[in-house]
Amino acid sequence: MIWRMETVNEIRGATWIAYLLEHGGYKSLAELHEALDLVGSVQSWGQYKAGKANPQETTVKLVDKALPGSAAL
């Protein structure tokens, strides 16, 4: 099977966000956004989840401090 880069980004983004929601105990992207307060808007988390945008390295590191192990994803 040949994977499109868009598919890989979608899987990576969805996996990272699912980890954050589950391990942080958040019920929604809005709750995640409010709790971590690291990105400009809740829409950014949706973009990460859809694989349409990638978080900055500083964001990943800050999230990892709040939810250890998340950066590995």
All heavy atoms as TSV, in Angstrom:
chain	resi	resn	atom	element	x	y	z
A	1	MET	N	N	0.832	-1.175	0.000
A	1	MET	CA	C	0.000	0.000	0.000
A	1	MET	C	C	0.883	1.247	0.000
A	1	MET	O	O	1.862	1.315	0.717
A	1	MET	CB	C	-0.907	-0.016	1.230
A	1	MET	CG	C	-1.657	1.270	1.436
A	1	MET	SD	S	-2.727	1.219	2.876
A	1	MET	CE	C	-4.285	1.214	2.046
A	2	ILE	N	N	0.511	2.214	-0.784
A	2	ILE	CA	C	1.227	3.479	-0.836
A	2	ILE	C	C	0.452	4.495	-0.010
A	2	ILE	O	O	-0.748	4.690	-0.208
A	2	ILE	CB	C	1.378	3.981	-2.294
A	2	ILE	CG1	C	2.210	2.972	-3.080
A	2	ILE	CG2	C	2.005	5.361	-2.327
A	2	ILE	CD1	C	2.313	3.280	-4.550
A	3	TRP	N	N	1.141	5.118	0.919
A	3	TRP	CA	C	0.513	6.117	1.788
A	3	TRP	C	C	0.769	7.512	1.237
A	3	TRP	O	O	1.902	7.862	0.940
A	3	TRP	CB	C	1.086	6.031	3.198
A	3	TRP	CG	C	0.693	4.785	3.909
A	3	TRP	CD1	C	1.346	3.584	3.887
A	3	TRP	CD2	C	-0.443	4.601	4.724
A	3	TRP	NE1	N	0.678	2.673	4.648
A	3	TRP	CE2	C	-0.429	3.276	5.184
A	3	TRP	CE3	C	-1.484	5.429	5.123
A	3	TRP	CZ2	C	-1.398	2.746	6.017
A	3	TRP	CZ3	C	-2.450	4.913	5.955
A	3	TRP	CH2	C	-2.397	3.589	6.393
A	4	ARG	N	N	-0.281	8.290	1.136
A	4	ARG	CA	C	-0.138	9.700	0.788
A	4	ARG	C	C	0.335	10.434	2.038
A	4	ARG	O	O	-0.020	10.071	3.148
A	4	ARG	CB	C	-1.482	10.299	0.368
A	4	ARG	CG	C	-2.095	9.711	-0.855
A	4	ARG	CD	C	-3.415	10.428	-1.227
A	4	ARG	NE	N	-3.957	11.302	-0.203
A	4	ARG	CZ	C	-5.026	11.031	0.542
A	4	ARG	NH1	N	-5.668	9.905	0.395
A	4	ARG	NH2	N	-5.459	11.877	1.449
A	5	MET	N	N	1.123	11.480	1.861
A	5	MET	CA	C	1.604	12.240	3.004
A	5	MET	C	C	0.439	12.842	3.782
A	5	MET	O	O	0.490	12.927	5.001
A	5	MET	CB	C	2.573	13.337	2.551
A	5	MET	CG	C	3.290	13.967	3.701
A	5	MET	SD	S	4.059	12.672	4.693
A	5	MET	CE	C	5.306	13.547	5.486
A	6	GLU	N	N	-0.628	13.221	3.090
A	6	GLU	CA	C	-1.799	13.766	3.774
A	6	GLU	C	C	-2.388	12.730	4.735
A	6	GLU	O	O	-2.798	13.061	5.837
A	6	GLU	CB	C	-2.879	14.210	2.773
A	6	GLU	CG	C	-2.480	15.378	1.911
A	6	GLU	CD	C	-1.680	14.961	0.679
A	6	GLU	OE1	O	-1.599	13.759	0.357
A	6	GLU	OE2	O	-1.115	15.862	0.043
A	7	THR	N	N	-2.401	11.470	4.314
A	7	THR	CA	C	-2.929	10.399	5.155
A	7	THR	C	C	-2.053	10.210	6.384
A	7	THR	O	O	-2.562	10.067	7.497
A	7	THR	CB	C	-3.015	9.076	4.367
A	7	THR	OG1	O	-3.828	9.283	3.217
A	7	THR	CG2	C	-3.611	7.970	5.221
A	8	VAL	N	N	-0.757	10.227	6.198
A	8	VAL	CA	C	0.175	10.086	7.310
A	8	VAL	C	C	-0.019	11.236	8.295
A	8	VAL	O	O	-0.076	11.028	9.514
A	8	VAL	CB	C	1.636	10.033	6.803
A	8	VAL	CG1	C	2.621	10.065	7.962
A	8	VAL	CG2	C	1.856	8.797	5.945
A	9	ASN	N	N	-0.140	12.452	7.799
A	9	ASN	CA	C	-0.355	13.610	8.670
A	9	ASN	C	C	-1.678	13.515	9.416
A	9	ASN	O	O	-1.767	13.885	10.589
A	9	ASN	CB	C	-0.299	14.911	7.873
A	9	ASN	CG	C	1.110	15.249	7.445
A	9	ASN	OD1	O	2.083	14.794	8.030
A	9	ASN	ND2	N	1.229	16.051	6.401
A	10	GLU	N	N	-2.718	13.022	8.745
A	10	GLU	CA	C	-4.020	12.850	9.396
A	10	GLU	C	C	-3.923	11.842	10.540
A	10	GLU	O	O	-4.444	12.079	11.632
A	10	GLU	CB	C	-5.065	12.389	8.385
A	10	GLU	CG	C	-5.440	13.441	7.373
A	10	GLU	CD	C	-6.227	12.881	6.192
A	10	GLU	OE1	O	-6.600	11.691	6.210
A	10	GLU	OE2	O	-6.451	13.645	5.241
A	11	ILE	N	N	-3.256	10.728	10.299
A	11	ILE	CA	C	-3.104	9.692	11.318
A	11	ILE	C	C	-2.278	10.225	12.485
A	11	ILE	O	O	-2.640	10.037	13.651
A	11	ILE	CB	C	-2.463	8.420	10.729
A	11	ILE	CG1	C	-3.429	7.771	9.732
A	11	ILE	CG2	C	-2.069	7.442	11.829
A	11	ILE	CD1	C	-2.801	6.692	8.873
A	12	ARG	N	N	-1.193	10.894	12.171
A	12	ARG	CA	C	-0.326	11.438	13.220
A	12	ARG	C	C	-1.079	12.466	14.066
A	12	ARG	O	O	-1.042	12.428	15.295
A	12	ARG	CB	C	0.923	12.053	12.599
A	12	ARG	CG	C	1.874	12.631	13.635
A	12	ARG	CD	C	3.161	13.138	13.050
A	12	ARG	NE	N	2.911	14.012	11.921
A	12	ARG	CZ	C	3.744	14.169	10.908
A	12	ARG	NH1	N	4.875	13.508	10.866
A	12	ARG	NH2	N	3.467	14.996	9.926
A	13	GLY	N	N	-1.778	13.378	13.407
A	13	GLY	CA	C	-2.523	14.411	14.128
A	13	GLY	C	C	-3.637	13.842	14.972
A	13	GLY	O	O	-3.810	14.213	16.143
A	14	ALA	N	N	-4.393	12.916	14.406
A	14	ALA	CA	C	-5.510	12.303	15.131
A	14	ALA	C	C	-5.000	11.511	16.334
A	14	ALA	O	O	-5.618	11.537	17.404
A	14	ALA	CB	C	-6.320	11.410	14.200
A	15	THR	N	N	-3.883	10.831	16.179
A	15	THR	CA	C	-3.306	10.042	17.265
A	15	THR	C	C	-2.841	10.940	18.398
A	15	THR	O	O	-3.105	10.669	19.578
A	15	THR	CB	C	-2.141	9.178	16.750
A	15	THR	OG1	O	-2.623	8.314	15.716
A	15	THR	CG2	C	-1.509	8.365	17.852
A	16	TRP	N	N	-2.156	12.024	18.055
A	16	TRP	CA	C	-1.642	12.947	19.068
A	16	TRP	C	C	-2.797	13.566	19.858
A	16	TRP	O	O	-2.789	13.578	21.084
A	16	TRP	CB	C	-0.780	14.031	18.411
A	16	TRP	CG	C	-0.038	14.904	19.383
A	16	TRP	CD1	C	0.852	14.505	20.340
A	16	TRP	CD2	C	-0.124	16.328	19.482
A	16	TRP	NE1	N	1.336	15.600	21.014
A	16	TRP	CE2	C	0.753	16.730	20.508
A	16	TRP	CE3	C	-0.838	17.295	18.784
A	16	TRP	CZ2	C	0.925	18.064	20.861
A	16	TRP	CZ3	C	-0.648	18.630	19.145
A	16	TRP	CH2	C	0.214	19.000	20.163
A	17	ILE	N	N	-3.807	14.056	19.145
A	17	ILE	CA	C	-4.948	14.681	19.811
A	17	ILE	C	C	-5.711	13.660	20.657
A	17	ILE	O	O	-6.120	13.956	21.790
A	17	ILE	CB	C	-5.875	15.376	18.799
A	17	ILE	CG1	C	-5.160	16.568	18.147
A	17	ILE	CG2	C	-7.178	15.806	19.452
A	17	ILE	CD1	C	-4.781	17.702	19.088
A	18	ALA	N	N	-5.897	12.453	20.145
A	18	ALA	CA	C	-6.587	11.414	20.926
A	18	ALA	C	C	-5.832	11.131	22.222
A	18	ALA	O	O	-6.452	10.975	23.290
A	18	ALA	CB	C	-6.734	10.136	20.096
A	19	TYR	N	N	-4.514	11.077	22.143
A	19	TYR	CA	C	-3.684	10.868	23.339
A	19	TYR	C	C	-3.895	12.005	24.329
A	19	TYR	O	O	-4.088	11.770	25.526
A	19	TYR	CB	C	-2.209	10.766	22.948
A	19	TYR	CG	C	-1.283	10.533	24.119
A	19	TYR	CD1	C	-0.906	9.242	24.474
A	19	TYR	CD2	C	-0.781	11.592	24.881
A	19	TYR	CE1	C	-0.054	9.018	25.555
A	19	TYR	CE2	C	0.058	11.371	25.959
A	19	TYR	CZ	C	0.423	10.092	26.290
A	19	TYR	OH	O	1.253	9.871	27.366
A	20	LEU	N	N	-3.858	13.235	23.839
A	20	LEU	CA	C	-4.018	14.394	24.721
A	20	LEU	C	C	-5.382	14.383	25.400
A	20	LEU	O	O	-5.480	14.626	26.606
A	20	LEU	CB	C	-3.848	15.699	23.933
A	20	LEU	CG	C	-2.502	15.927	23.254
A	20	LEU	CD1	C	-2.489	17.284	22.561
A	20	LEU	CD2	C	-1.356	15.798	24.237
A	21	LEU	N	N	-6.426	14.105	24.631
A	21	LEU	CA	C	-7.772	14.081	25.190
A	21	LEU	C	C	-7.903	12.977	26.247
A	21	LEU	O	O	-8.410	13.219	27.347
A	21	LEU	CB	C	-8.812	13.889	24.086
A	21	LEU	CG	C	-8.985	15.054	23.111
A	21	LEU	CD1	C	-9.898	14.636	21.958
A	21	LEU	CD2	C	-9.526	16.297	23.804
A	22	GLU	N	N	-7.437	11.787	25.904
A	22	GLU	CA	C	-7.577	10.654	26.817
A	22	GLU	C	C	-6.746	10.824	28.082
A	22	GLU	O	O	-7.247	10.669	29.197
A	22	GLU	CB	C	-7.187	9.352	26.117
A	22	GLU	CG	C	-7.355	8.141	27.011
A	22	GLU	CD	C	-7.034	6.831	26.311
A	22	GLU	OE1	O	-7.189	6.754	25.088
A	22	GLU	OE2	O	-6.638	5.897	27.021
A	23	HIS	N	N	-5.481	11.133	27.927
A	23	HIS	CA	C	-4.586	11.202	29.083
A	23	HIS	C	C	-4.757	12.474	29.895
A	23	HIS	O	O	-4.384	12.504	31.068
A	23	HIS	CB	C	-3.138	11.000	28.644
A	23	HIS	CG	C	-2.879	9.607	28.170
A	23	HIS	ND1	N	-2.618	8.574	29.029
A	23	HIS	CD2	C	-2.900	9.070	26.936
A	23	HIS	CE1	C	-2.473	7.460	28.344
A	23	HIS	NE2	N	-2.646	7.729	27.062
A	24	GLY	N	N	-5.311	13.492	29.271
A	24	GLY	CA	C	-5.591	14.715	30.007
A	24	GLY	C	C	-6.968	14.714	30.631
A	24	GLY	O	O	-7.295	15.577	31.447
A	25	GLY	N	N	-7.803	13.762	30.227
A	25	GLY	CA	C	-9.160	13.679	30.752
A	25	GLY	C	C	-10.087	14.752	30.195
A	25	GLY	O	O	-11.099	15.073	30.802
A	26	TYR	N	N	-9.733	15.275	29.010
A	26	TYR	CA	C	-10.545	16.325	28.391
A	26	TYR	C	C	-11.637	15.693	27.537
A	26	TYR	O	O	-11.423	14.689	26.883
A	26	TYR	CB	C	-9.674	17.239	27.530
A	26	TYR	CG	C	-8.474	17.766	28.269
A	26	TYR	CD1	C	-7.183	17.446	27.850
A	26	TYR	CD2	C	-8.620	18.564	29.393
A	26	TYR	CE1	C	-6.069	17.917	28.539
A	26	TYR	CE2	C	-7.513	19.033	30.085
A	26	TYR	CZ	C	-6.236	18.709	29.655
A	26	TYR	OH	O	-5.147	19.168	30.336
A	27	LYS	N	N	-12.798	16.309	27.536
A	27	LYS	CA	C	-13.935	15.783	26.785
A	27	LYS	C	C	-14.066	16.401	25.394
A	27	LYS	O	O	-14.802	15.889	24.561
A	27	LYS	CB	C	-15.221	16.013	27.574
A	27	LYS	CG	C	-15.273	15.233	28.874
A	27	LYS	CD	C	-16.573	15.477	29.593
A	27	LYS	CE	C	-16.766	14.833	30.910
A	27	LYS	NZ	N	-15.848	14.058	31.556
A	28	SER	N	N	-13.352	17.495	25.153
A	28	SER	CA	C	-13.465	18.175	23.858
A	28	SER	C	C	-12.194	18.957	23.566
A	28	SER	O	O	-11.369	19.192	24.461
A	28	SER	CB	C	-14.652	19.144	23.870
A	28	SER	OG	O	-14.389	20.209	24.766
A	29	LEU	N	N	-12.073	19.368	22.316
A	29	LEU	CA	C	-10.940	20.210	21.938
A	29	LEU	C	C	-11.017	21.558	22.651
A	29	LEU	O	O	-9.990	22.131	23.011
A	29	LEU	CB	C	-10.901	20.411	20.427
A	29	LEU	CG	C	-10.587	19.161	19.599
A	29	LEU	CD1	C	-10.603	19.500	18.113
A	29	LEU	CD2	C	-9.243	18.575	19.992
A	30	ALA	N	N	-12.226	22.039	22.869
A	30	ALA	CA	C	-12.395	23.314	23.579
A	30	ALA	C	C	-11.876	23.203	25.015
A	30	ALA	O	O	-11.200	24.109	25.513
A	30	ALA	CB	C	-13.855	23.737	23.559
A	31	GLU	N	N	-12.179	22.087	25.659
A	31	GLU	CA	C	-11.708	21.867	27.027
A	31	GLU	C	C	-10.183	21.733	27.055
A	31	GLU	O	O	-9.525	22.282	27.942
A	31	GLU	CB	C	-12.369	20.617	27.591
A	31	GLU	CG	C	-12.193	20.449	29.080
A	31	GLU	CD	C	-12.944	19.253	29.615
A	31	GLU	OE1	O	-14.106	19.032	29.217
A	31	GLU	OE2	O	-12.357	18.526	30.441
A	32	LEU	N	N	-9.630	21.017	26.085
A	32	LEU	CA	C	-8.185	20.879	25.952
A	32	LEU	C	C	-7.544	22.247	25.764
A	32	LEU	O	O	-6.568	22.594	26.430
A	32	LEU	CB	C	-7.864	19.973	24.763
A	32	LEU	CG	C	-6.421	19.905	24.283
A	32	LEU	CD1	C	-5.562	19.160	25.283
A	32	LEU	CD2	C	-6.351	19.237	22.928
A	33	HIS	N	N	-8.109	23.030	24.868
A	33	HIS	CA	C	-7.583	24.369	24.580
A	33	HIS	C	C	-7.600	25.242	25.832
A	33	HIS	O	O	-6.615	25.904	26.151
A	33	HIS	CB	C	-8.409	25.022	23.468
A	33	HIS	CG	C	-8.035	26.439	23.201
A	33	HIS	ND1	N	-6.851	26.778	22.614
A	33	HIS	CD2	C	-8.686	27.593	23.458
A	33	HIS	CE1	C	-6.780	28.097	22.506
A	33	HIS	NE2	N	-7.892	28.609	23.019
A	34	GLU	N	N	-8.716	25.216	26.540
A	34	GLU	CA	C	-8.842	26.045	27.736
A	34	GLU	C	C	-7.848	25.618	28.819
A	34	GLU	O	O	-7.234	26.459	29.473
A	34	GLU	CB	C	-10.269	25.953	28.275
A	34	GLU	CG	C	-10.534	26.898	29.428
A	34	GLU	CD	C	-11.980	26.874	29.854
A	34	GLU	OE1	O	-12.868	26.894	28.984
A	34	GLU	OE2	O	-12.219	26.831	31.076
A	35	ALA	N	N	-7.677	24.325	28.990
A	35	ALA	CA	C	-6.797	23.817	30.039
A	35	ALA	C	C	-5.322	24.092	29.748
A	35	ALA	O	O	-4.576	24.481	30.639
A	35	ALA	CB	C	-7.016	22.318	30.224
A	36	LEU	N	N	-4.912	23.882	28.503
A	36	LEU	CA	C	-3.497	24.041	28.168
A	36	LEU	C	C	-3.144	25.467	27.763
A	36	LEU	O	O	-2.029	25.909	27.982
A	36	LEU	CB	C	-3.089	23.053	27.074
A	36	LEU	CG	C	-3.221	21.579	27.447
A	36	LEU	CD1	C	-2.763	20.701	26.302
A	36	LEU	CD2	C	-2.438	21.261	28.713
A	37	ASP	N	N	-4.085	26.174	27.134
A	37	ASP	CA	C	-3.901	27.580	26.756
A	37	ASP	C	C	-2.541	27.829	26.091
A	37	ASP	O	O	-1.790	28.709	26.506
A	37	ASP	CB	C	-4.077	28.470	27.979
A	37	ASP	CG	C	-4.227	29.937	27.619
A	37	ASP	OD1	O	-4.684	30.226	26.495
A	37	ASP	OD2	O	-3.881	30.790	28.454
A	38	LEU	N	N	-2.233	27.033	25.067
A	38	LEU	CA	C	-0.932	27.139	24.413
A	38	LEU	C	C	-0.978	27.646	22.983
A	38	LEU	O	O	0.037	28.087	22.460
A	38	LEU	CB	C	-0.243	25.760	24.392
A	38	LEU	CG	C	0.057	25.151	25.755
A	38	LEU	CD1	C	0.565	23.731	25.581
A	38	LEU	CD2	C	1.070	25.994	26.494
A	39	VAL	N	N	-2.118	27.547	22.346
A	39	VAL	CA	C	-2.218	27.974	20.948
A	39	VAL	C	C	-3.254	29.082	20.838
A	39	VAL	O	O	-4.077	29.271	21.738
A	39	VAL	CB	C	-2.568	26.796	20.005
A	39	VAL	CG1	C	-1.463	25.749	20.025
A	39	VAL	CG2	C	-3.893	26.163	20.355
A	40	GLY	N	N	-3.215	29.784	19.735
A	40	GLY	CA	C	-4.060	30.952	19.556
A	40	GLY	C	C	-5.548	30.701	19.641
A	40	GLY	O	O	-6.281	31.515	20.186
A	41	SER	N	N	-6.019	29.587	19.112
A	41	SER	CA	C	-7.459	29.342	19.107
A	41	SER	C	C	-7.742	27.850	19.157
A	41	SER	O	O	-6.881	27.027	18.845
A	41	SER	CB	C	-8.100	29.944	17.855
A	41	SER	OG	O	-7.714	29.215	16.717
A	42	VAL	N	N	-8.965	27.524	19.527
A	42	VAL	CA	C	-9.374	26.130	19.574
A	42	VAL	C	C	-9.324	25.512	18.175
A	42	VAL	O	O	-9.105	24.303	18.035
A	42	VAL	CB	C	-10.766	25.979	20.235
A	42	VAL	CG1	C	-11.857	26.524	19.355
A	42	VAL	CG2	C	-11.035	24.524	20.609
A	43	GLN	N	N	-9.482	26.321	17.139
A	43	GLN	CA	C	-9.421	25.815	15.768
A	43	GLN	C	C	-8.040	25.229	15.446
A	43	GLN	O	O	-7.935	24.317	14.635
A	43	GLN	CB	C	-9.776	26.913	14.756
A	43	GLN	CG	C	-11.242	27.274	14.738
A	43	GLN	CD	C	-11.645	28.223	15.874
A	43	GLN	OE1	O	-10.801	28.850	16.505
A	43	GLN	NE2	N	-12.938	28.303	16.126
A	44	SER	N	N	-7.009	25.743	16.090
A	44	SER	CA	C	-5.668	25.201	15.857
A	44	SER	C	C	-5.604	23.733	16.240
A	44	SER	O	O	-5.009	22.923	15.530
A	44	SER	CB	C	-4.621	25.982	16.651
A	44	SER	OG	O	-4.547	27.308	16.198
A	45	TRP	N	N	-6.237	23.371	17.367
A	45	TRP	CA	C	-6.249	21.968	17.787
A	45	TRP	C	C	-6.974	21.107	16.754
A	45	TRP	O	O	-6.555	19.988	16.470
A	45	TRP	CB	C	-6.902	21.817	19.161
A	45	TRP	CG	C	-6.129	22.504	20.251
A	45	TRP	CD1	C	-6.462	23.674	20.870
A	45	TRP	CD2	C	-4.892	22.091	20.829
A	45	TRP	NE1	N	-5.506	23.998	21.799
A	45	TRP	CE2	C	-4.532	23.040	21.802
A	45	TRP	CE3	C	-4.047	21.004	20.626
A	45	TRP	CZ2	C	-3.377	22.943	22.573
A	45	TRP	CZ3	C	-2.894	20.902	21.399
A	45	TRP	CH2	C	-2.567	21.856	22.347
A	46	GLY	N	N	-8.038	21.638	16.182
A	46	GLY	CA	C	-8.766	20.928	15.132
A	46	GLY	C	C	-7.920	20.744	13.885
A	46	GLY	O	O	-7.984	19.697	13.232
A	47	GLN	N	N	-7.124	21.753	13.564
A	47	GLN	CA	C	-6.222	21.654	12.416
A	47	GLN	C	C	-5.154	20.593	12.660
A	47	GLN	O	O	-4.804	19.844	11.763
A	47	GLN	CB	C	-5.567	23.012	12.133
A	47	GLN	CG	C	-6.532	24.067	11.633
A	47	GLN	CD	C	-7.027	23.762	10.241
A	47	GLN	OE1	O	-6.251	23.505	9.339
A	47	GLN	NE2	N	-8.335	23.769	10.081
A	48	TYR	N	N	-4.645	20.533	13.889
A	48	TYR	CA	C	-3.654	19.501	14.220
A	48	TYR	C	C	-4.294	18.114	14.105
A	48	TYR	O	O	-3.702	17.192	13.542
A	48	TYR	CB	C	-3.120	19.664	15.652
A	48	TYR	CG	C	-2.469	20.986	15.959
A	48	TYR	CD1	C	-2.435	21.467	17.260
A	48	TYR	CD2	C	-1.884	21.766	14.972
A	48	TYR	CE1	C	-1.838	22.671	17.572
A	48	TYR	CE2	C	-1.280	22.983	15.277
A	48	TYR	CZ	C	-1.269	23.431	16.577
A	48	TYR	OH	O	-0.679	24.623	16.880
A	49	LYS	N	N	-5.497	17.979	14.641
A	49	LYS	CA	C	-6.194	16.692	14.618
A	49	LYS	C	C	-6.439	16.207	13.195
A	49	LYS	O	O	-6.308	15.019	12.903
A	49	LYS	CB	C	-7.529	16.812	15.357
A	49	LYS	CG	C	-8.305	15.527	15.419
A	49	LYS	CD	C	-9.603	15.696	16.182
A	49	LYS	CE	C	-10.368	14.394	16.226
A	49	LYS	NZ	N	-11.633	14.543	16.954
A	50	ALA	N	N	-6.775	17.135	12.301
A	50	ALA	CA	C	-7.060	16.784	10.910
A	50	ALA	C	C	-5.790	16.603	10.078
A	50	ALA	O	O	-5.866	16.184	8.925
A	50	ALA	CB	C	-7.935	17.864	10.281
A	51	GLY	N	N	-4.638	16.902	10.661
A	51	GLY	CA	C	-3.388	16.783	9.916
A	51	GLY	C	C	-3.178	17.907	8.930
A	51	GLY	O	O	-2.339	17.816	8.040
A	52	LYS	N	N	-3.914	18.992	9.080
A	52	LYS	CA	C	-3.816	20.114	8.156
A	52	LYS	C	C	-2.774	21.136	8.599
A	52	LYS	O	O	-2.392	22.012	7.839
A	52	LYS	CB	C	-5.171	20.780	7.995
A	52	LYS	CG	C	-6.242	19.813	7.518
A	52	LYS	CD	C	-7.206	20.447	6.587
A	52	LYS	CE	C	-8.277	19.491	6.140
A	52	LYS	NZ	N	-7.856	18.510	5.207
A	53	ALA	N	N	-2.344	21.034	9.840
A	53	ALA	CA	C	-1.304	21.909	10.386
A	53	ALA	C	C	-0.510	21.103	11.405
A	53	ALA	O	O	-1.014	20.125	11.967
A	53	ALA	CB	C	-1.928	23.128	11.047
A	54	ASN	N	N	0.697	21.512	11.629
A	54	ASN	CA	C	1.554	20.876	12.620
A	54	ASN	C	C	1.853	21.869	13.729
A	54	ASN	O	O	2.135	23.037	13.446
A	54	ASN	CB	C	2.876	20.418	11.997
A	54	ASN	CG	C	2.686	19.330	10.983
A	54	ASN	OD1	O	1.951	18.387	11.211
A	54	ASN	ND2	N	3.342	19.442	9.848
A	55	PRO	N	N	1.821	21.414	14.977
A	55	PRO	CA	C	2.153	22.320	16.065
A	55	PRO	C	C	3.634	22.679	16.030
A	55	PRO	O	O	4.455	21.890	15.561
A	55	PRO	CB	C	1.821	21.516	17.317
A	55	PRO	CG	C	1.904	20.095	16.889
A	55	PRO	CD	C	1.512	20.075	15.443
A	56	GLN	N	N	3.944	23.869	16.509
A	56	GLN	CA	C	5.337	24.265	16.598
A	56	GLN	C	C	6.037	23.402	17.635
A	56	GLN	O	O	5.405	22.873	18.565
A	56	GLN	CB	C	5.448	25.732	16.988
A	56	GLN	CG	C	4.918	26.678	15.950
A	56	GLN	CD	C	5.066	28.124	16.377
A	56	GLN	OE1	O	5.493	28.429	17.491
A	56	GLN	NE2	N	4.705	29.026	15.496
A	57	GLU	N	N	7.332	23.263	17.496
A	57	GLU	CA	C	8.112	22.439	18.422
A	57	GLU	C	C	7.954	22.929	19.859
A	57	GLU	O	O	7.863	22.114	20.788
A	57	GLU	CB	C	9.587	22.458	18.018
A	57	GLU	CG	C	10.448	21.531	18.837
A	57	GLU	CD	C	11.889	21.485	18.364
A	57	GLU	OE1	O	12.164	21.832	17.207
A	57	GLU	OE2	O	12.740	21.102	19.187
A	58	THR	N	N	7.884	24.226	20.049
A	58	THR	CA	C	7.709	24.758	21.403
A	58	THR	C	C	6.362	24.329	21.989
A	58	THR	O	O	6.278	24.021	23.178
A	58	THR	CB	C	7.820	26.293	21.431
A	58	THR	OG1	O	6.894	26.851	20.488
A	58	THR	CG2	C	9.217	26.750	21.099
A	59	THR	N	N	5.330	24.288	21.169
A	59	THR	CA	C	4.017	23.839	21.630
A	59	THR	C	C	4.070	22.382	22.043
A	59	THR	O	O	3.556	22.005	23.099
A	59	THR	CB	C	2.953	24.048	20.534
A	59	THR	OG1	O	2.885	25.426	20.200
A	59	THR	CG2	C	1.587	23.554	20.977
A	60	VAL	N	N	4.708	21.551	21.230
A	60	VAL	CA	C	4.827	20.124	21.540
A	60	VAL	C	C	5.556	19.930	22.867
A	60	VAL	O	O	5.140	19.125	23.707
A	60	VAL	CB	C	5.548	19.367	20.401
A	60	VAL	CG1	C	5.835	17.929	20.794
A	60	VAL	CG2	C	4.724	19.418	19.123
A	61	LYS	N	N	6.620	20.694	23.092
A	61	LYS	CA	C	7.384	20.573	24.338
A	61	LYS	C	C	6.568	21.021	25.549
A	61	LYS	O	O	6.617	20.389	26.598
A	61	LYS	CB	C	8.676	21.382	24.244
A	61	LYS	CG	C	9.706	20.741	23.340
A	61	LYS	CD	C	10.965	21.564	23.260
A	61	LYS	CE	C	11.979	20.908	22.341
A	61	LYS	NZ	N	13.209	21.698	22.222
A	62	LEU	N	N	5.806	22.094	25.402
A	62	LEU	CA	C	4.974	22.570	26.504
A	62	LEU	C	C	3.843	21.588	26.814
A	62	LEU	O	O	3.531	21.337	27.981
A	62	LEU	CB	C	4.412	23.953	26.189
A	62	LEU	CG	C	5.438	25.091	26.217
A	62	LEU	CD1	C	4.830	26.361	25.643
A	62	LEU	CD2	C	5.959	25.314	27.629
A	63	VAL	N	N	3.256	21.026	25.772
A	63	VAL	CA	C	2.208	20.024	25.973
A	63	VAL	C	C	2.797	18.807	26.679
A	63	VAL	O	O	2.189	18.233	27.574
A	63	VAL	CB	C	1.545	19.622	24.639
A	63	VAL	CG1	C	0.642	18.412	24.812
A	63	VAL	CG2	C	0.767	20.788	24.056
A	64	ASP	N	N	4.014	18.422	26.304
A	64	ASP	CA	C	4.655	17.262	26.908
A	64	ASP	C	C	4.922	17.481	28.396
A	64	ASP	O	O	4.895	16.526	29.176
A	64	ASP	CB	C	5.957	16.920	26.178
A	64	ASP	CG	C	6.455	15.529	26.521
A	64	ASP	OD1	O	5.721	14.556	26.237
A	64	ASP	OD2	O	7.564	15.412	27.086
A	65	LYS	N	N	5.152	18.711	28.797
A	65	LYS	CA	C	5.324	18.994	30.226
A	65	LYS	C	C	4.015	18.758	30.974
A	65	LYS	O	O	4.021	18.264	32.095
A	65	LYS	CB	C	5.799	20.433	30.439
A	65	LYS	CG	C	7.243	20.633	30.083
A	65	LYS	CD	C	7.689	22.039	30.380
A	65	LYS	CE	C	9.156	22.203	29.988
A	65	LYS	NZ	N	9.662	23.524	30.298
A	66	ALA	N	N	2.903	19.114	30.351
A	66	ALA	CA	C	1.587	18.924	30.968
A	66	ALA	C	C	1.137	17.471	30.873
A	66	ALA	O	O	0.497	16.959	31.795
A	66	ALA	CB	C	0.558	19.835	30.310
A	67	LEU	N	N	1.464	16.817	29.749
A	67	LEU	CA	C	1.056	15.432	29.509
A	67	LEU	C	C	2.271	14.640	29.037
A	67	LEU	O	O	2.485	14.445	27.851
A	67	LEU	CB	C	-0.062	15.379	28.463
A	67	LEU	CG	C	-1.354	16.089	28.875
A	67	LEU	CD1	C	-2.263	16.305	27.693
A	67	LEU	CD2	C	-2.051	15.290	29.946
A	68	PRO	N	N	3.096	14.198	29.999
A	68	PRO	CA	C	4.322	13.493	29.657
A	68	PRO	C	C	4.086	12.307	28.723
A	68	PRO	O	O	3.124	11.563	28.877
A	68	PRO	CB	C	4.853	13.034	31.010
A	68	PRO	CG	C	4.286	14.014	31.984
A	68	PRO	CD	C	2.913	14.333	31.437
A	69	GLY	N	N	4.965	12.196	27.751
A	69	GLY	CA	C	4.885	11.117	26.767
A	69	GLY	C	C	4.228	11.537	25.480
A	69	GLY	O	O	4.345	10.860	24.471
A	70	SER	N	N	3.538	12.668	25.493
A	70	SER	CA	C	2.809	13.110	24.296
A	70	SER	C	C	3.739	13.513	23.157
A	70	SER	O	O	3.395	13.352	22.000
A	70	SER	CB	C	1.842	14.241	24.624
A	70	SER	OG	O	2.536	15.375	25.123
A	71	ALA	N	N	4.914	14.018	23.481
A	71	ALA	CA	C	5.844	14.452	22.425
A	71	ALA	C	C	6.346	13.271	21.601
A	71	ALA	O	O	6.661	13.427	20.427
A	71	ALA	CB	C	7.029	15.216	23.020
A	72	ALA	N	N	6.395	12.112	22.200
A	72	ALA	CA	C	6.871	10.923	21.493
A	72	ALA	C	C	5.960	10.547	20.331
A	72	ALA	O	O	6.378	9.938	19.373
A	72	ALA	CB	C	7.005	9.747	22.455
A	73	LEU	N	N	4.686	10.950	20.438
A	73	LEU	CA	C	3.740	10.637	19.381
A	73	LEU	C	C	3.957	11.566	18.206
A	73	LEU	O	O	3.634	11.297	17.104
A	73	LEU	CB	C	2.297	10.748	19.859
A	73	LEU	CG	C	1.926	9.702	20.919
A	73	LEU	CD1	C	0.537	10.007	21.454
A	73	LEU	CD2	C	1.949	8.312	20.342
